[in-house]
Amino acid sequence: MGVSYSIGIERDDGYFAILATLNNNDDHLTPSDFEVLLRSLVEVFEDKTEERIVAYERYDTPDYINLEIGD
């Protein structure tokens, strides 16, 4: 079974500022490769933002969107 993570910054006001979501719900990657990707993305955000970045297993975005629906 796949997983979904939200990656972001825990703010002092109790909110979570989402920087990215990442999922492997269709198992495109092996669990170990997905873990490497997740940890790498967290490290890049930390290096570039100088913030403490966290990843939570949660579902904040849909797994699929219809690209044919326009604005």
Legacy VTK file of the C-alpha trace (Angstrom):
# vtk DataFile Version 3.0
C-alpha trace
ASCII
DATASET POLYDATA
POINTS 71 float
0.000 0.000 0.000
1.231 3.477 -0.861
1.780 6.450 1.368
1.349 10.203 1.150
3.350 12.890 2.967
3.078 16.615 3.471
6.399 18.401 3.809
6.612 21.783 5.444
7.391 24.073 8.346
5.758 23.954 11.778
5.006 27.577 12.531
5.028 29.136 15.990
1.298 29.932 15.712
0.409 26.229 15.531
-0.084 26.107 11.771
1.764 23.858 9.336
3.038 25.668 6.238
2.917 23.075 3.455
5.784 23.327 0.983
5.111 20.107 -0.921
3.151 16.905 -0.933
4.587 13.629 -2.087
2.818 10.341 -2.561
3.580 6.810 -3.571
0.005 5.605 -3.517
0.362 3.703 -6.781
3.705 2.226 -5.698
5.688 3.781 -8.557
8.766 3.529 -6.324
9.870 0.849 -3.929
9.306 1.816 -0.294
13.052 2.284 0.212
13.430 4.455 -2.920
10.449 6.551 -1.840
12.029 7.028 1.598
15.272 8.208 -0.057
13.306 10.684 -2.199
11.341 11.964 0.795
14.439 12.447 2.974
16.335 14.075 0.087
13.543 16.580 -0.511
13.406 17.448 3.195
17.181 18.004 3.197
17.056 20.253 0.109
14.306 22.395 1.655
16.298 22.656 4.893
19.453 23.670 3.010
17.649 26.280 0.917
15.307 27.739 3.550
17.418 27.376 6.709
14.218 26.258 8.451
13.491 23.012 10.260
11.492 21.005 7.736
9.240 18.130 8.769
7.352 15.455 6.841
4.053 14.086 8.133
2.265 11.073 6.768
-1.092 12.585 5.851
-3.380 13.179 2.874
-3.637 16.874 1.995
-4.097 16.624 -1.772
-6.042 14.337 -4.074
-4.232 11.427 -5.682
-5.538 12.352 -9.135
-6.820 15.473 -10.903
-8.522 15.795 -14.268
-6.228 17.830 -16.531
-9.021 18.374 -19.054
-11.002 20.595 -16.676
-10.046 24.192 -17.386
-10.291 27.345 -15.307
LINES 1 72
71 0 1 2 3 4 5 6 7 8 9 10 11 12 13 14 15 16 17 18 19 20 21 22 23 24 25 26 27 28 29 30 31 32 33 34 35 36 37 38 39 40 41 42 43 44 45 46 47 48 49 50 51 52 53 54 55 56 57 58 59 60 61 62 63 64 65 66 67 68 69 70
